[in-house]
Amino acid sequence: MASAVSLRVSPCFGTNSAYKPRVRVRAERLGGSDLSVSSDGVSVNETGSVRVEKEKKGSSPDGGNGGLKSRIEKIVVKEMVSEELEVLWDDGYGIKTVKDYLDAAKYMIKPDGGPPRWFCPAECGRPIKGSPALLFLPGLDGVGMGLILHHKALGKVFEVQCLHIPVHDRTPFEGLVKLVEETIRLENASRPNSPIYLVGDSFGGCLALAVAARNPNIDLVVILANPGEPLKMAAVGIDSKLPTTQKIEQLSGNLSALLPLLSGLADIIPKETLIWKLKLLKSASAYANSRLHAVKAEVLVLASDKDNMLPSREEAQRLKNLLPNCIIRCFEDNGHTLFLEDSMNLLTVIKGTCKYRRSRRHDFTSDFLPPSMSEYRYAFDVVSGLIRFASCSAMFSTMEDGKIVEGLAGVPDEGPVLLVGYHMLMGLELSCLTEAFLREKKIMVRGVAHPEWFWGKLQNSSYQFSFSDWMKVMGALPVTATNLFKALSAKSHVLLYPGGAREALHHKGEQYKLFWPNKPEFVRMAARFGATIVPFGTVGEDDIVELVLDYHDLMNIPVVNDIIKDASRDGIKIRDETKGEVGNQELFIPGLLPKIPGRFYYLFGKPIKLKGREDLLVDREDANEMYLQVKSEVEQCIAYLLKKREEDPYRSIIDRTIYRALYAPLDQVPSFKA
């Protein structure tokens, strides 16, 4: 049986010279033969030395961290990389399983006499241009293949290197720290403005924190998975009154029994290695915990609620309390081996927590990664599957000649495009709109959202990977002039609701009424980039839910009004009512009662091209006239839909369900004749 893994020749091996360009090579082991690696005249033998067959550019002397020696030839290979990812790209998630991990581990743990080393799995491929480095630090098994389910996805947007610690290697924890430290320092010297990601799995988390503590001036993003404390779990059942020597003996026995469960490789890792791992784990935990105060890096802690091995959630909370720049995401249905389990895509989590960046600061436009096909399916089948099923949206658009057609053909494919429309109650229309553009046109709509979803209490209210995180995965960005400027300059399709939270949290009897501010700033911004404005209307909220408690009702309830006031006191304000604009809307959850579902309807009006309309930048009267025209178009779209939905034979969910069962899937149920 063949096993394949790609090794990236790393500058941290056996070189004290300047940073060397990276080379991707493919390694294959056939049956029981030695590991051989080759690519474009480059070969690597079992001991890790590198040989250039076609052309040698020189060599560097042995060196490294103590006994961590290797030999490297200076090799220059020009790599072809793409500029960006396509929408609905293939991230490979679901192809690999734990079985692939175990198969790869069986070959990689065979003794080779070599030191700890870096390698790049073949599945990672070549990343897009400007991708930051990601170093994976393994758990107790030391194999380095713990991200096998995520290799293809991560390899698209990171330069991935995985640490492999051979089964018979006895490098102390301090030696491993120095190895990782040398690597990040070389990487930082090569690209000082690019972040370096350290992903630590269990034991690897201790290693990542130790390195971060020793290098506070290097821009690091540390991601820890299930950073539990094994010593605490192993101490369960040990009598505190026993002599110290007996306590240590029992603790050692408990940990020895625990390690096979943690590693998952009990049948193939030698017993003496497990004993060594025990000692290594103890020193790693003490080393990292004593230096937490020095960690200045961004830290993302991923914890499993069903981790029966380690108290991961408690440890995650402890780290959040101790580290100044730490956030947590918990996964209620996952166990200890988080990276090897279903329904956990590491890249999705990185994107949803806004941790992916290519420079010093996260940029919502330049650092945005479009959703993959697996993210698209999960987001719209699982996260928002219920609302999509219940509403069965009907989409219509207007061609340039004014004809209304079914579907989105009337919306321009080329940006920049500014979609301006009505915000239904609680933003119920958002997921269906985003899904339709992805499915029909493969266009990612960048919706501007209230800053509370990104930096306020809505973001911090839950440690679960929640709807607010999925909003970011699906392109949401904070509503600021800067973000709108950047999105339009990138020729994006941008979704804007001038009525904002005031429309989405409207009062009783205010459905389908626009609450727009007085200033036509979005018209001027669109004109600056020659964008096309597409006004649109949506209806259907009154067919899905009934508003029974609005803002005024809730403020008349003694306890509830205090909760709303407290929540709004420190909220992010985005409008100034002293200048005549609509006042800031306090955020709250209205009282709703579900109805037997009707249907959502969308009508995108005739595109308004602003290319060549520089007059709108200087003439405020012209800009205001265009603003009122857009607003009027939105109101006309709403009026049209309210009238025409009465003609829809499949407005009721009962009729739609029967039709779907007999004829068509969810997105192909017909509606009224336009």
C-alpha positions as CSV (number, residue, x, y, z in Angstrom):
1,M,0.0,0.0,0.0
2,A,1.4,3.4,-0.9
3,S,1.6,6.3,1.4
4,A,2.2,9.8,0.2
5,V,3.2,13.0,2.0
6,S,4.9,16.1,0.7
7,L,7.9,17.5,2.4
8,R,8.7,21.1,2.2
9,V,12.4,21.8,2.6
10,S,12.6,24.2,5.5
11,P,15.2,26.7,6.3
12,C,15.2,25.6,9.9
13,F,17.1,22.5,9.1
14,G,20.8,22.7,9.1
15,T,21.4,26.2,8.0
16,N,22.6,29.3,9.7
17,S,22.6,31.4,6.6
18,A,19.9,33.7,5.4
19,Y,16.3,32.6,4.7
20,K,16.0,30.1,1.8
21,P,13.2,30.0,-0.7
22,R,10.7,27.1,0.0
23,V,10.4,24.1,-2.2
24,R,7.5,21.7,-2.4
25,V,8.4,18.1,-3.1
26,R,6.4,14.9,-3.1
27,A,7.3,12.0,-0.9
28,E,6.1,8.5,-1.4
29,R,6.7,5.3,0.5
30,L,5.9,2.1,-1.4
31,G,5.4,-1.0,0.7
32,G,8.3,-1.4,3.1
33,S,10.8,0.5,1.0
34,D,12.7,3.6,2.1
35,L,11.1,7.0,1.8
36,S,12.0,8.7,-1.4
37,V,11.2,12.2,-2.4
38,S,11.5,13.8,-5.8
39,S,10.3,16.8,-7.8
40,D,11.9,18.7,-10.6
41,G,15.3,17.2,-10.1
42,V,15.2,17.4,-6.3
43,S,15.5,14.3,-4.1
44,V,15.3,13.7,-0.4
45,N,16.5,10.5,1.2
46,E,15.3,8.8,4.4
47,T,17.6,10.7,6.6
48,G,16.3,14.1,5.5
49,S,19.3,15.3,3.4
50,V,18.5,17.1,0.2
51,R,20.2,16.5,-3.2
52,V,19.8,18.5,-6.4
53,E,20.2,16.3,-9.4
54,K,20.0,18.9,-12.2
55,E,21.7,22.0,-10.9
56,K,23.3,22.8,-7.5
57,K,23.4,26.3,-6.3
58,G,25.6,25.6,-3.3
59,S,25.2,24.1,0.1
60,S,25.2,25.2,3.7
61,P,27.0,23.5,6.6
62,D,25.2,21.4,9.2
63,G,23.7,23.3,12.0
64,G,20.4,23.7,13.8
65,N,19.2,23.3,17.4
66,G,21.6,21.1,19.2
67,G,21.1,17.6,17.8
68,L,18.5,18.8,15.3
69,K,20.7,18.6,12.2
70,S,19.9,18.2,8.6
71,R,21.5,19.3,5.3
72,I,20.0,21.6,2.7
73,E,21.0,22.7,-0.7
74,K,20.1,26.1,-1.9
75,I,17.3,25.5,-4.4
76,V,15.4,28.1,-6.2
77,V,12.1,26.9,-7.8
78,K,9.6,29.3,-9.2
79,E,6.1,28.5,-8.1
80,M,3.0,29.4,-10.0
81,V,0.3,30.6,-7.6
82,S,-3.2,32.0,-8.2
83,E,-4.2,35.4,-7.1
84,E,-7.5,34.5,-5.4
85,L,-10.0,31.8,-4.7
86,E,-13.1,31.2,-6.8
87,V,-16.5,31.3,-5.2
88,L,-17.7,27.9,-4.1
89,W,-14.2,26.4,-4.5
90,D,-13.5,22.8,-3.5
91,D,-12.0,22.6,0.0
92,G,-11.8,18.8,0.0
93,Y,-13.6,18.6,3.3
94,G,-15.2,15.2,3.8
95,I,-12.8,13.3,1.5
96,K,-10.3,12.4,4.3
97,T,-11.3,10.5,7.4
98,V,-9.7,9.2,10.6
99,K,-8.7,6.1,8.8
100,D,-6.5,8.1,6.5
101,Y,-4.9,9.6,9.5
102,L,-4.1,6.2,11.0
103,D,-2.9,4.8,7.7
104,A,-0.5,7.7,7.3
105,A,0.6,7.5,10.9
106,K,1.6,3.8,10.6
107,Y,4.2,4.7,8.0
108,M,5.4,7.9,9.5
109,I,6.1,6.5,13.0
110,K,8.6,3.9,11.6
111,P,12.0,4.7,13.0
112,D,14.3,6.6,10.7
113,G,16.9,7.9,13.0
114,G,16.2,11.5,12.1
115,P,15.4,14.5,14.3
116,P,12.1,16.5,14.6
117,R,11.4,18.1,11.2
118,W,8.9,20.0,9.2
119,F,6.9,18.7,6.3
120,C,4.1,19.8,4.0
121,P,1.4,17.3,3.2
122,A,0.9,16.8,-0.6
123,E,-2.9,17.6,-0.3
124,C,-2.1,21.2,0.7
125,G,-1.1,22.0,-2.9
126,R,0.0,25.6,-3.6
127,P,-1.6,28.5,-1.7
128,I,-2.9,31.7,-3.2
129,K,-0.6,34.7,-3.5
130,G,0.4,36.3,-0.2
131,S,-0.7,33.5,2.0
132,P,0.7,33.5,5.5
133,A,2.6,30.7,7.1
134,L,0.8,28.1,9.3
135,L,2.8,25.8,11.5
136,F,1.0,22.8,12.9
137,L,2.3,21.5,16.3
138,P,1.0,18.0,16.9
139,G,-0.5,16.4,20.0
140,L,1.0,13.6,22.0
141,D,1.4,11.3,19.0
142,G,3.9,13.6,17.4
143,V,3.0,12.4,13.9
144,G,2.1,15.7,12.5
145,M,-0.9,14.5,10.5
146,G,-3.6,15.8,12.9
147,L,-4.9,18.2,10.3
148,I,-5.4,15.6,7.6
149,L,-9.1,16.4,7.2
150,H,-8.2,20.1,6.7
151,H,-5.0,19.9,4.5
152,K,-6.6,20.8,1.2
153,A,-8.6,23.7,2.6
154,L,-5.8,25.2,4.6
155,G,-3.3,24.6,1.8
156,K,-5.2,27.0,-0.4
157,V,-4.7,30.0,1.9
158,F,-1.7,29.1,4.1
159,E,1.8,27.9,3.6
160,V,1.3,24.9,5.7
161,Q,4.2,23.2,7.6
162,C,3.6,20.4,10.0
163,L,6.0,19.3,12.8
164,H,6.9,15.6,12.9
165,I,8.5,14.2,16.0
166,P,9.9,10.7,15.3
167,V,8.7,8.0,17.6
168,H,12.1,7.4,19.1
169,D,13.2,11.0,19.3
170,R,14.0,12.2,22.8
171,T,14.4,15.9,22.2
172,P,13.4,17.8,25.4
173,F,10.6,20.3,25.5
174,E,13.0,23.2,25.5
175,G,14.6,21.8,22.3
176,L,11.3,21.6,20.6
177,V,10.6,25.2,21.6
178,K,13.9,26.4,20.1
179,L,13.1,24.5,16.9
180,V,9.8,26.2,16.4
181,E,11.2,29.5,17.6
182,E,14.0,29.4,15.0
183,T,11.4,28.7,12.3
184,I,9.1,31.6,13.1
185,R,12.1,34.0,13.5
186,L,13.3,33.0,10.0
187,E,9.8,33.4,8.6
188,N,9.4,36.7,10.3
189,A,12.8,37.9,9.0
190,S,11.6,37.0,5.5
191,R,8.2,38.5,5.7
192,P,8.0,40.9,8.7
193,N,4.6,42.3,7.8
194,S,2.9,38.9,7.5
195,P,1.4,37.0,10.5
196,I,2.5,33.5,11.4
197,Y,-0.1,31.0,12.6
198,L,0.7,28.4,15.2
199,V,-2.0,25.7,15.5
200,G,-1.4,23.6,18.6
201,D,-3.4,20.4,19.2
202,S,-3.5,19.4,22.8
203,F,0.2,19.0,23.8
204,G,1.1,21.2,20.8
205,G,-0.9,24.0,22.4
206,C,1.7,24.1,25.3
207,L,4.4,24.3,22.6
208,A,2.6,27.1,20.8
209,L,2.0,29.2,24.0
210,A,5.7,28.7,25.1
211,V,6.9,30.0,21.7
212,A,4.5,32.9,21.8
213,A,5.6,33.9,25.3
214,R,9.3,34.0,24.2
215,N,8.5,36.0,21.1
216,P,6.1,38.8,22.0
217,N,7.3,41.1,19.2
218,I,6.5,38.7,16.4
219,D,3.1,38.9,14.9
220,L,1.6,35.5,15.9
221,V,-1.9,34.1,15.7
222,V,-2.1,31.1,18.1
223,I,-4.9,28.6,17.7
224,L,-5.3,26.0,20.4
225,A,-7.5,22.9,20.2
226,N,-8.8,21.3,23.5
227,P,-6.0,22.7,25.7
228,G,-6.9,20.5,28.7
229,E,-4.8,19.7,31.7
230,P,-4.1,15.9,31.8
231,L,-2.6,16.0,35.2
232,K,-5.8,17.2,36.7
233,M,-7.8,14.4,35.2
234,A,-5.2,11.8,36.1
235,A,-5.3,12.9,39.7
236,V,-8.9,11.8,40.1
237,G,-9.2,8.9,42.6
238,I,-5.8,9.5,44.2
239,D,-6.0,9.8,48.0
240,S,-4.6,13.2,49.0
241,K,-3.3,11.7,52.3
242,L,-0.9,9.3,50.6
243,P,2.8,10.0,50.8
244,T,4.2,12.1,48.0
245,T,6.1,9.2,46.5
246,Q,3.0,7.0,46.3
247,K,1.0,9.9,44.8
248,I,3.6,10.4,42.0
249,E,3.6,6.6,41.4
250,Q,-0.2,6.5,41.1
251,L,-0.3,9.6,39.0
252,S,2.3,8.1,36.6
253,G,0.2,5.0,36.3
254,N,-3.0,6.9,35.6
255,L,-1.4,9.0,32.9
256,S,0.2,5.9,31.3
257,A,-3.2,4.4,31.0
258,L,-4.6,7.7,29.7
259,L,-2.1,8.4,27.0
260,P,-3.2,5.7,24.7
261,L,-6.7,7.1,24.8
262,L,-5.4,10.6,24.0
263,S,-3.1,9.6,21.2
264,G,-5.3,7.1,19.4
265,L,-2.2,5.2,18.4
266,A,-1.9,2.9,21.4
267,D,-1.4,-0.2,19.2
268,I,1.5,1.2,17.3
269,I,3.4,3.5,19.7
270,P,5.9,1.7,21.8
271,K,5.4,1.7,25.6
272,E,8.8,3.4,26.2
273,T,7.6,6.3,24.0
274,L,4.4,6.7,26.0
275,I,6.5,7.0,29.2
276,W,8.7,9.6,27.5
277,K,5.6,11.5,26.4
278,L,4.4,11.6,30.0
279,K,7.6,13.3,31.0
280,L,7.5,15.6,28.1
281,L,3.9,16.6,28.8
282,K,4.6,17.4,32.4
283,S,7.5,19.7,31.6
284,A,5.5,21.3,28.7
285,S,2.6,22.1,31.0
286,A,4.8,23.6,33.7
287,Y,6.8,25.6,31.1
288,A,3.8,27.1,29.3
289,N,1.8,27.9,32.4
290,S,4.7,29.8,34.0
291,R,5.0,32.1,31.0
292,L,1.3,32.8,30.2
293,H,1.7,36.4,31.4
294,A,4.2,37.1,28.6
295,V,1.9,36.0,25.8
296,K,0.9,39.0,23.6
297,A,-0.3,37.1,20.5
298,E,-3.8,36.8,19.2
299,V,-5.2,33.5,20.7
300,L,-8.2,31.5,19.5
301,V,-9.1,28.6,21.8
302,L,-11.3,25.8,20.4
303,A,-12.9,23.6,23.0
304,S,-15.2,20.6,22.9
305,D,-18.1,20.4,25.2
306,K,-18.1,16.6,25.0
307,D,-14.4,16.1,25.6
308,N,-14.4,13.1,27.9
309,M,-10.6,13.1,28.1
310,L,-9.7,16.6,29.3
311,P,-11.6,19.5,30.9
312,S,-11.2,21.5,27.7
313,R,-14.0,24.1,28.3
314,E,-12.8,24.9,31.8
315,E,-9.2,25.3,30.5
316,A,-10.4,27.5,27.7
317,Q,-12.1,29.8,30.1
318,R,-9.0,29.9,32.3
319,L,-6.9,30.9,29.3
320,K,-9.4,33.6,28.3
321,N,-9.1,35.1,31.8
322,L,-5.3,35.1,31.7
323,L,-4.5,36.1,28.2
324,P,-5.2,39.7,27.1
325,N,-6.1,39.0,23.5
326,C,-8.0,35.7,23.6
327,I,-11.4,34.5,22.3
328,I,-13.1,31.1,22.7
329,R,-15.3,29.0,20.4
330,C,-16.9,25.9,21.9
331,F,-18.3,23.0,19.9
332,E,-21.1,21.2,21.8
333,D,-21.2,18.1,19.6
334,N,-17.5,17.3,19.4
335,G,-15.1,15.3,21.5
336,H,-11.4,15.4,22.3
337,T,-10.0,14.8,18.8
338,L,-11.6,18.0,17.5
339,F,-9.5,18.3,14.3
340,L,-10.4,14.7,13.3
341,E,-14.1,14.9,13.8
342,D,-17.1,15.7,11.6
343,S,-18.8,19.1,11.4
344,M,-15.6,21.0,12.4
345,N,-13.8,22.8,9.5
346,L,-10.8,24.7,10.9
347,L,-10.6,27.2,8.0
348,T,-14.3,28.0,8.5
349,V,-13.7,28.8,12.2
350,I,-10.7,31.0,11.3
351,K,-12.8,32.9,8.8
352,G,-15.8,33.2,11.1
353,T,-13.8,34.7,13.9
354,C,-12.1,37.2,11.6
355,K,-8.7,35.7,12.3
356,Y,-7.6,35.3,8.7
357,R,-5.3,38.1,7.6
358,R,-2.3,38.6,5.4
359,S,-0.9,41.7,7.1
360,R,-0.7,43.3,10.5
361,R,-4.5,44.0,10.7
362,H,-7.5,42.2,9.4
363,D,-9.1,43.8,6.4
364,F,-12.7,42.8,5.6
365,T,-12.2,43.3,1.9
366,S,-8.6,42.2,1.0
367,D,-8.6,39.4,3.5
368,F,-12.0,38.0,2.7
369,L,-12.0,34.4,1.4
370,P,-15.1,33.4,-0.5
371,P,-17.2,30.4,0.8
372,S,-16.3,26.9,-0.4
373,M,-18.9,24.4,-1.6
374,S,-18.9,22.6,1.7
375,E,-19.5,25.9,3.6
376,Y,-22.2,26.8,1.2
377,R,-24.0,23.5,1.8
378,Y,-23.7,23.5,5.5
379,A,-24.7,27.2,5.9
380,F,-27.8,26.9,3.8
381,D,-28.8,23.3,4.5
382,V,-28.1,23.3,8.3
383,V,-27.7,26.8,9.7
384,S,-30.5,28.5,7.7
385,G,-32.1,25.4,6.3
386,L,-35.4,25.8,8.2
387,I,-36.1,29.3,7.1
388,R,-35.2,28.4,3.5
389,F,-37.6,25.5,3.6
390,A,-40.4,27.4,5.2
391,S,-40.1,30.5,2.9
392,C,-39.3,28.9,-0.4
393,S,-38.2,32.2,-1.9
394,A,-39.4,33.4,-5.3
395,M,-36.8,35.7,-7.1
396,F,-37.6,38.2,-9.8
397,S,-35.5,40.8,-11.5
398,T,-35.9,43.5,-14.1
399,M,-34.1,43.6,-17.4
400,E,-32.7,46.8,-18.9
401,D,-35.7,47.1,-21.2
402,G,-38.0,47.1,-18.1
403,K,-39.2,43.5,-18.5
404,I,-39.6,41.5,-15.2
405,V,-38.3,38.0,-15.4
406,E,-38.1,35.1,-13.0
407,G,-34.6,34.7,-11.5
408,L,-31.7,37.0,-11.2
409,A,-30.8,37.6,-14.9
410,G,-31.6,41.3,-14.6
411,V,-28.9,41.9,-12.0
412,P,-25.5,42.7,-13.6
413,D,-22.8,40.0,-13.3
414,E,-19.9,42.5,-13.3
415,G,-19.4,44.8,-10.3
416,P,-19.3,47.1,-8.7
417,V,-23.0,46.7,-7.9
418,L,-24.8,48.2,-5.0
419,L,-28.0,46.3,-4.0
420,V,-30.2,48.8,-2.1
421,G,-33.4,47.6,-0.5
422,Y,-35.9,47.0,2.3
423,H,-34.8,45.2,5.5
424,M,-37.5,42.8,6.6
425,L,-38.3,42.1,10.3
426,M,-35.2,40.6,12.0
427,G,-33.5,40.4,8.6
428,L,-35.4,37.3,7.7
429,E,-34.7,37.7,4.0
430,L,-30.9,37.7,4.2
431,S,-30.0,34.0,4.0
432,C,-32.3,33.3,1.1
433,L,-31.0,36.3,-0.9
434,T,-27.3,35.3,-0.3
435,E,-28.0,31.7,-1.2
436,A,-29.8,32.6,-4.5
437,F,-26.9,34.7,-5.7
438,L,-24.4,32.0,-5.0
439,R,-26.5,29.2,-6.5
440,E,-27.7,31.0,-9.6
441,K,-24.9,33.4,-10.4
442,K,-21.9,32.2,-8.3
443,I,-21.7,35.8,-6.9
444,M,-20.8,36.5,-3.3
445,V,-22.9,39.4,-2.0
446,R,-21.1,41.4,0.6
447,G,-23.7,42.5,3.1
448,V,-22.9,45.5,5.3
449,A,-24.1,44.8,8.9
450,H,-24.4,46.5,12.2
451,P,-21.0,46.7,14.0
452,E,-22.6,45.0,17.1
453,W,-22.3,41.7,15.1
454,F,-18.5,42.2,15.0
455,W,-17.3,44.1,18.1
456,G,-20.3,44.5,20.4
457,K,-22.3,42.3,22.8
458,L,-23.9,40.3,20.0
459,Q,-20.4,39.0,19.2
460,N,-19.4,38.3,22.8
461,S,-22.7,36.9,24.1
462,S,-22.0,33.3,23.2
463,Y,-18.9,31.1,23.0
464,Q,-20.5,28.8,20.5
465,F,-19.7,29.1,16.8
466,S,-22.9,30.9,16.1
467,F,-25.0,32.7,13.4
468,S,-22.9,35.8,13.8
469,D,-19.8,33.8,12.8
470,W,-21.5,32.3,9.8
471,M,-22.5,35.9,8.7
472,K,-18.8,36.7,8.4
473,V,-18.1,33.5,6.6
474,M,-20.8,34.5,4.1
475,G,-19.3,37.9,3.4
476,A,-20.8,40.3,6.0
477,L,-18.7,43.3,6.9
478,P,-19.3,46.2,9.3
479,V,-21.3,49.2,8.0
480,T,-18.7,51.9,7.8
481,A,-17.8,54.3,5.0
482,T,-14.4,52.8,4.7
483,N,-15.6,49.3,4.3
484,L,-18.2,50.4,1.6
485,F,-15.4,52.3,-0.2
486,K,-13.1,49.3,-0.2
487,A,-15.9,46.8,-1.3
488,L,-16.9,49.0,-4.2
489,S,-13.3,49.6,-5.2
490,A,-12.9,45.8,-5.3
491,K,-15.8,45.6,-7.8
492,S,-17.9,43.6,-5.3
493,H,-21.7,43.1,-5.2
494,V,-22.6,45.0,-2.0
495,L,-25.9,44.7,-0.1
496,L,-27.0,47.9,1.7
497,Y,-30.0,48.5,3.8
498,P,-30.3,52.3,4.4
499,G,-33.1,51.6,7.0
500,G,-30.7,49.4,9.0
501,A,-31.8,48.2,12.4
502,R,-34.8,50.6,12.5
503,E,-36.4,48.7,9.6
504,A,-35.4,45.3,10.8
505,L,-36.8,46.0,14.3
506,H,-39.8,48.1,13.2
507,H,-42.9,48.5,15.4
508,K,-46.4,47.1,14.9
509,G,-48.1,48.3,11.7
510,E,-44.8,49.5,10.2
511,Q,-44.1,46.5,7.9
512,Y,-42.9,47.4,4.4
513,K,-42.3,51.1,5.5
514,L,-38.9,52.5,4.7
515,F,-36.9,54.3,7.4
516,W,-34.1,55.9,5.5
517,P,-31.8,58.7,6.7
518,N,-31.8,62.0,5.0
519,K,-28.3,62.0,3.5
520,P,-27.7,60.4,0.0
521,E,-24.2,59.4,0.8
522,F,-24.4,55.9,-0.7
523,V,-25.4,57.5,-4.1
524,R,-22.3,59.6,-4.0
525,M,-20.1,56.7,-3.1
526,A,-21.6,54.6,-5.9
527,A,-21.0,57.4,-8.4
528,R,-17.4,57.7,-7.3
529,F,-16.7,54.1,-8.5
530,G,-19.1,54.1,-11.4
531,A,-21.2,51.5,-9.7
532,T,-24.6,50.2,-10.8
533,I,-27.4,50.6,-8.2
534,V,-30.0,47.9,-8.2
535,P,-33.0,48.8,-6.0
536,F,-35.0,45.9,-4.7
537,G,-38.0,45.1,-2.5
538,T,-38.8,42.0,-0.4
539,V,-42.1,40.9,1.1
540,G,-43.2,37.9,3.2
541,E,-42.4,38.6,6.8
542,D,-46.2,38.9,7.6
543,D,-46.6,35.4,6.0
544,I,-44.0,33.8,8.3
545,V,-44.4,35.4,11.7
546,E,-46.7,37.8,13.7
547,L,-45.1,40.6,15.7
548,V,-46.8,40.5,19.1
549,L,-44.4,42.5,21.3
550,D,-42.5,45.4,19.7
551,Y,-40.2,47.9,21.3
552,H,-42.9,49.9,23.0
553,D,-44.5,46.8,24.5
554,L,-41.2,45.5,25.8
555,M,-40.3,48.8,27.4
556,N,-43.6,48.7,29.4
557,I,-42.5,45.4,31.1
558,P,-40.6,46.4,34.3
559,V,-37.7,43.8,34.2
560,V,-37.4,43.6,30.4
561,N,-37.0,47.3,29.9
562,D,-34.0,47.4,32.3
563,I,-32.4,44.6,30.3
564,I,-32.9,46.5,27.0
565,K,-31.5,49.7,28.5
566,D,-28.4,47.9,30.0
567,A,-27.8,46.2,26.7
568,S,-28.0,49.4,24.7
569,R,-26.1,51.6,27.1
570,D,-22.7,50.5,25.9
571,G,-23.8,49.6,22.3
572,I,-22.1,50.9,19.2
573,K,-23.9,54.0,17.8
574,I,-23.8,54.4,14.0
575,R,-26.1,57.4,13.4
576,D,-26.3,60.9,14.8
577,E,-29.9,62.0,15.4
578,T,-28.9,65.6,16.1
579,K,-28.3,66.0,12.3
580,G,-31.8,65.1,11.4
581,E,-31.2,61.4,10.6
582,V,-33.2,58.5,11.9
583,G,-32.3,58.0,15.6
584,N,-30.3,55.1,16.8
585,Q,-32.3,52.0,17.1
586,E,-31.8,50.2,20.4
587,L,-31.2,46.5,19.7
588,F,-33.6,44.0,21.2
589,I,-35.4,40.7,20.3
590,P,-39.1,41.4,19.6
591,G,-41.8,38.9,20.6
592,L,-42.8,36.9,17.6
593,L,-45.3,34.1,16.9
594,P,-44.8,31.8,14.0
595,K,-47.5,31.4,11.4
596,I,-48.2,28.6,8.9
597,P,-45.5,29.7,6.5
598,G,-46.3,31.6,3.4
599,R,-43.5,32.7,1.1
600,F,-40.8,35.3,0.6
601,Y,-40.7,37.3,-2.7
602,Y,-37.9,39.4,-4.0
603,L,-38.0,41.8,-6.9
604,F,-34.8,43.5,-8.1
605,G,-35.6,46.7,-10.1
606,K,-34.1,48.0,-13.2
607,P,-30.3,48.6,-12.8
608,I,-29.3,52.3,-12.5
609,K,-25.9,52.8,-14.0
610,L,-23.9,55.6,-12.5
611,K,-20.8,55.3,-14.6
612,G,-20.0,58.7,-16.0
613,R,-22.2,60.4,-13.4
614,E,-19.4,62.4,-11.7
615,D,-21.9,65.3,-11.4
616,L,-23.4,63.4,-8.4
617,L,-20.2,63.9,-6.5
618,V,-20.4,67.7,-6.6
619,D,-24.0,68.5,-7.1
620,R,-25.9,67.6,-3.9
621,E,-29.3,68.3,-5.5
622,D,-28.6,65.8,-8.3
623,A,-27.4,63.3,-5.7
624,N,-30.5,63.8,-3.6
625,E,-32.8,63.4,-6.6
626,M,-31.1,60.1,-7.5
627,Y,-31.4,59.1,-3.8
628,L,-35.2,59.7,-3.9
629,Q,-35.4,57.9,-7.2
630,V,-33.8,54.8,-5.7
631,K,-36.1,55.0,-2.6
632,S,-39.1,55.3,-4.9
633,E,-38.0,52.3,-6.9
634,V,-37.8,50.2,-3.7
635,E,-41.3,51.2,-2.7
636,Q,-42.6,50.3,-6.1
637,C,-41.0,46.9,-6.0
638,I,-42.6,46.2,-2.6
639,A,-46.0,47.4,-3.9
640,Y,-45.7,45.1,-7.0
641,L,-44.9,42.1,-4.9
642,L,-47.7,42.6,-2.4
643,K,-50.1,42.7,-5.3
644,K,-48.7,39.9,-7.3
645,R,-48.3,37.4,-4.5
646,E,-52.0,37.1,-4.3
647,E,-51.8,35.3,-7.7
648,D,-49.3,32.7,-6.5
649,P,-50.8,29.3,-6.5
650,Y,-48.0,28.0,-4.3
651,R,-48.0,30.7,-1.6
652,S,-49.0,28.2,1.1
653,I,-46.4,25.8,2.4
654,I,-48.9,23.0,2.0
655,D,-49.3,23.5,-1.8
656,R,-45.5,23.9,-2.1
657,T,-44.8,20.7,-0.2
658,I,-47.1,18.7,-2.4
659,Y,-45.5,20.2,-5.6
660,R,-42.0,19.5,-4.4
661,A,-42.9,15.9,-3.6
662,L,-44.2,15.4,-7.1
663,Y,-42.2,17.6,-9.4
664,A,-39.3,19.7,-8.3
665,P,-36.8,20.6,-5.6
666,L,-36.9,23.5,-3.2
667,D,-35.6,26.2,-5.6
668,Q,-37.7,25.2,-8.6
669,V,-41.2,25.7,-7.3
670,P,-43.0,28.2,-9.6
671,S,-44.7,31.3,-8.6
672,F,-47.0,34.0,-10.1
673,K,-46.6,35.1,-13.7
674,A,-44.5,38.2,-13.9
